[in-house]
Amino acid sequence: MKYIYLILFLLTVAITTISCEAEDGKNGVDGANGINAGLEFLVFAGDITDEDAAKIISENFGKTTVAILVTNTTNLTTLELPEIATMTKLTLTNNEKLQRLVFPSLESVSGKIVIQSNPSLTTVNLENLISAGDIYYKKNKALTSINMSKLDRVQNFVFDKNPLLQSINLPMLTKVGDEFKILNHESLSSLDASALLTTNELFVNKNEKLQTIDLSSITNTGKVSISQNPVLETVDLSQLTTTSAIINLNINPKLTTITLPNLVNSESLHISNNTNLQTVSCPALIKLNGELTISNNINLEALFFPTVTSIGSETSRSFIRITRNEILKNIDFSSLETFVANSITIESDALETVNFNSLTTFSDLRINSTATLTSMKISSVLDFTNLQLPEIPTEDINTLFTRLVNISPAITGKRISVGGAASMQALTNAETLRSNGNTVIIRP
């Protein structure tokens, strides 16, 4: 029975291939100069053996062969095609005993490479592959070795649930047109895509032993998600300059530092539930179009965003939420001028310094802390609705109220609540603000 399905399929393809009745030696079944051109589509299925596969390749493989399907085999252990260089499609699915796939001369696949649910597959050698439409490796329980060391570009690149795979090395990959996803691996410890320049989506999630991610050349992405990697220690995104969607860096409990030294523009940034994270630094960031959330990083001590000038937009009104970071001491937004959003909420009982010294426009700024700040810089305010600050130094209260009372035209209808010891001048300025229709509370 092993050949019935296969022969019927190959016969159908063969009839289609030669139905044009072309002249022998040109475009017919014998191909150019009388050499067998082969069938366009080869299928290996059922209880086919290695010997059967070799015979099919010998009799039906040729220069016109561009697509191969290997599916539901029960005895096939190895598939080698050393000559093939260009294909439109390569699919291996549900092959019970298949252990090795070796296509050492393959350089280009215009469509998909799908390698999925092959429980015995240990080795895939595509050592000369340069480009592909899509590459999917999924649910290959025994896969330990892949070689795609020359891969340069691909539309989609997805590795998912290959539990024994320990490393993914793509030293020449420069472009992923849409999705780059590395998901749900139990043994993967390193990811090297150090030449990658651009992708539309970047996801590295739920890899239990992943320690290092090298994306040191990437400059432009869409959405970024690096999350739920329990032993991840190092992420290199040192050349990233622009993202057109959200960046999520969440639930990586061993990660101690997040540094995006060249990031200039991004849509939104979420950094949450990273237990050992101590520092977040974006020293070149100028604009966030959406929201900023930094929460529940219990060892985070410092946030540095010294060059950000604008957060939010008229079409994407959002928020800044910096909460449940229990030992957060220092926050630097010293260049932030405009915040077009609903609210800024900052909570930490360890706060020491906050710098919003260039901030002119915002709606609602609330800083909640039981600590007495050593420095609270907010001396450029022009337009706001609500301002709530914890206990701050007398000098900073004086500076703030002097600024507020000198805004022209005079502000009205604002709510201002500040903790700390106010000077006589600050108390006088507070009365002036009240007489102009503002609610002013100074908490001793």
N, C-alpha and C positions, 0 to 999 in steps of 0.2 A: 504493500500500500504506500510505501514511502515515496514512490515516484509519481503516483497518479495525479495528485494536485500539482506537483511541480511541472510534469510534462504538459499537462493541459495548459498551465499558465505560460510556459515557455513557448508552446506551440502557438498560442494566441498572439503572443508578442512577435514571434517569428513571422507569422502570416502577415501581421500588420507591417512589419519591417520590410518585407520583400514584395508587398502587394503592388508597389509602383512599377514592377516588371522592368526594372532598370537593366541596362546592358551589363553582362558579366565583366568583372574587372574594373568597373567604374563605380557605380553606386549600388550594385546588387549585393546579394548575400555573400559573394566572395570578396567584396571590397576592392580596393585599389590593387591593381597588379595581381589579382587572383588570390590575395591573402584574405583569410576569414576575418571579417570586420566584427563579428560577434553580435550578441543581442544587446539591445539598449538597456533592458531591465533584467537583472538576475535575482531569483528568489531562492532562498534556502530555508526549508521548513520541515516539520515533522521529525521522523526518526532518522534523518539523514546522518551519515557518518563523515569523518574527515576524508576517507577515501572517496565517498560519493561526491563530496564537495569539490575535491581536487579534479574529479572527472568532469563535473559540470563546468568548472572553470576552464579546463582544457578544451572542452568541446564548444563552449558558448561565450567565453570571454574574448573580447577583441577591442579594437580601437574605438568602436561606437558605444561600448558599455559605459554608461554614466550613472546608473542608479542600482543600488543593491539593498535588498531587504532580507534580513536574517531574523526569523521570528518563530517562536514556539518550537525550537529544536530540542530534542531529548538526548541525542548522542554526539552532536558536534562539539569538539573541544577547541579547535583552532581554525581561524580563518586568516589566510595570508594571500595578499594580492600585491606582489612586489612591483608590478609594472604600472599600475593605474596612477595617473597624475591629475586628472580632472574629472569631477563628478557633479551631478546635480543633487543627489540625495544619498545618504547612508543611514540606514536604520537597523538597529539591533535591539530587539525586545523579547523578553521572556524566554531566554535560551538557557535551559536547565544546566548543561554541563560546559558551556562555552567558557574557556579560560583566557584565551589570547586573541587579540585582534591586532594584526600587523599590516599596515599599509604604508611602507616606508617611503614610497615615491609620491604619495598623494600631496598635491600642493594647493588645490582649490576645490571647494564644494560650494556651488552657487546657491543651493537651498539649505536644507537642514541636515545636521548630524544629530541623531537621537540614539543614545545608548542608555537603555532603561530596563530595570528589573531583570538583570542577568545575574543570578545568585552566585555563580562560580567564577565570574570574570575577574581576573586579577590584574591583567596588563592590557593597556591600549597604547600602541605605538603609531603615532601620526607625526613622526619627527620632522617631516618637511612640509607640514601643512602651514600655509601662509594666510589664507583667507577662507572664510565660510559665511554663509548666510546666518544660520543659527546653530548653536552648539548646546545640547542638553545632555547632561549626565545625571541620571536620577535612579536612586534605589538599587545600586549595584553593591550588594552586601559584602563581596570579597575584594572589591577593587582597591589595590594598594599602589599601583604605579600607572601614571599617565605621562606621555611625552608629547607635548605640543610646543616644543621650545622655540620654534620659528614662527608661531602664530603672530600675525601682525594686526589683523582687523577682522571684526565679526559684528554682526548686527545684534544678536542676543547671545549672552554667555551665562548659562545657568548650571550650577552644580548643587544638587540637593539630595541629602540622605544617602551618602556613600560612607558608611560607618567606619571603614578601616583605612580610608585615605588619609595620609599623614601630611602631605604637602601639595600645594598647587603653585607651580613655578611657571610664570609666563613672562620671561625676561624681554621679549620683543613685542609684546602686545601694546599697540599704541592707540587703537580706536575701537570702542564698542558703541555702535550706533544707537542702541536703545537700552537694554537691561544688562547689568553685570551683577549677578547674584550668587553668593556663596552661603548656603543655608543648611542648618541641621546636620552637622557633622560631629561625630563622637571622638574621632582621633586626630583630626586636622590640627596641626600645631603652627604652621606658617603659611602665609599667603604673600607671594611676591608677584605683584603686577607693577613693578617699579618703572616701567616705560610707558604705562598707560597715560594718555594725555586728556582724553575726553570720553564721557559716557552720559547718557540721558538719565539713568537711574543706577545708583550704587547701593547695594544691600549686602551687608555681611552680618548675619544674625544667627544666633543659636548654635554656635560652634563650641563644643564643650572644652576642648583643649587648645584652642587657638590663642597663641601668645603674642604673635607679631603680625602686623599688617603693613606692608610696604606699598604705598601708593604715592611715592615721593615725587612723581612727575605730573600727576594729574592737575590740570588747571581749571577745567570747566566741567560742571555736572548739573544735572537736574536734582532730583531728590536723593538725599544721602541718609542711609540708616545703618548704623553700626551699633547693634544692641544685643543684649543677652548672650554675651560671650564671657563666661564666668572667670576665666584666667587670663583674659587679654590684658597685657601690660603696656604695649606700645602700638600707637597708630601714627603713621607718617603721612600727613596730608600737607606737607610743608610748602608745596607750590600751588595749592588750591587758591584761585583768585575769585571765582564767580560760581554761585549756584543759583539756579532759577526756581528752586523749590526749597522745601524745608530740609534742615539738617537735624537728624535725630541721633544723639549719642546717649544711650540709656542702658541702665542695668549692666554695666561692665564693672564688677566690684573690685577688680585688681588694678584698674586704670588709675594712675596717680596724677597725670598731667594731660590736659587738652590744650594744645597750642596750634593755632591756625595763623601762622605769621604773615601770610600773604593774602588772606581772604579780604577782599575789598567790598564785594556786594553779595548779599544773600537775601532770600525771601524770609525765612524764619529760622530760629535756632532753639532747639530743645535739648537740654542737658539735665538728666534726672536719674536718681537712684544709682549713682556710682559711688559705692561705699567708701572707697579709699581715695577718691579724687580730692586733690589739695589745691590745684591751681587751674583756672581757665583764663587763657590769654588770646585775644584777637587784636594785636597791636596795629594792624593796618585797616581794619574794618571801618568803612565809611557809612554804609547805609544798609539797614534792614527794612524791607518793605512790609513785613508782617510782624509776628510777635516774637518775644524773647521769653523763654521759660527756663529757669535754673532752679531746680527744687530737689529736696531730699538727698543732698550729697553731704553726708553727716561729717565729713572731714575737710570739706572745702573751706579754705581760709581767705582766698583772694580772687577777685574778678577784675580783669583789666580789659577795658574797651576804650582806650584813651583817644582814639581818632574817630569814633562814631559821631556823626553830625545829625543823622536823621533816622528815626524809627517810625514805621507805619506810613500809611498813605491815605489819601481821601477815599480811595476805592477799597482799601483793606485796613479798616480801623481795627486795632487789636489791643495788645496789652504787653506790659513787662511784668513778669511775676518771678520774684526771687524769694523763695520761701522754704522753710524747713531745712535750711543749711545751718546746723546748730552752732558751729564755731566760725561762721563767716565773719571776718573782721574788716576787710578793706574792699571797697567798691569804687571803681574809677570809670566814670562816664564824663570825663572833664571837657570833652569837645561836643557833647550832645547839645544841640540847639533846639530842635523841634521834635516833639513827640505827638504824632497825630494818632491818638488811640483812646481807648476807654479809661485805662488806669495804669498806674505804676504802683506795685505793691512789693515792699521789701520787709522781710521779717528775719531777725536774728538777734538773740540776746547777747551775742558776743561782739556786736558791731563797734568799731572804733572810728573809722573814717569813711565818709561818703562824699564823693565829688561829683556834683552836677553844676559846676561853676559857670558853664556856658548856656545852660538850659533857659530858654526864653518862653516857650509855649508848651503847655500840657493841659490836660483836663483834671486829673485826680492823682496826686502823689501822696502815698501813705507809707511811712516808715515806722514800723512797730518794733520796739526793742526795750528791754528793761535796763539795758546798759546806758551809761552816760558817754556819748560820743566825744572823742577828743577833737574831731574836726568835722564840720558839716558845711560844705561849700555849695551855696546856691544863691549867687549874687547878681544874676542877670535876668531875673524873672520879669516878664511883661504881661502875660495873659494865662490865666488858669481858672479853675473853678474851686478846687479843694486842695489844701496843703496841710498835711498832718505829719509832724516831726516828733521824735522822741526827745529826751533831755540832751541839749547841745550846749556848747560853751557860751558864756555871756557874750564874748566877742562876736561869735557867729550870729547870735540873736540880734545884736546891734546892727550888724551888716545887713541881715535880711530885712529888718523892719525899716531901716533907712532906705533900702532899695524900694520896698513896697510903697512907702509914703511918697516917694518921689516919681512914681510912674505917672506919666501924663498921656492922655487925660486920666484923672484920678480913678482908681479901680473902685468898683462897687459890687455888692452881691456876692462877694467871695467869702469862703470859710477858711480860717487860718487857726491852727492849733499847734502850739510849740511848748516843749518842756524845758525847764532850766531857769537860772537866776537872771532876770532881765534888769538892765540898768535903768536909771531914771529916764534917759533919753529914749530907750526902747519902749518904756511904759507910755511916755508922751506920744510917741509915734503910733502906738497901739490905739490910744484914744482917738487920734486923728482918723485912723482907718475905720474905727467904729462909727464915728460921726459921718463918715462917707457911705455908710450902709453895709459895712462888712461885719461878719461875725469873727471876733478875735478872742482866742483863749490862750493865756500863758499859764502853764501849769508849773508851780514852784517845785 
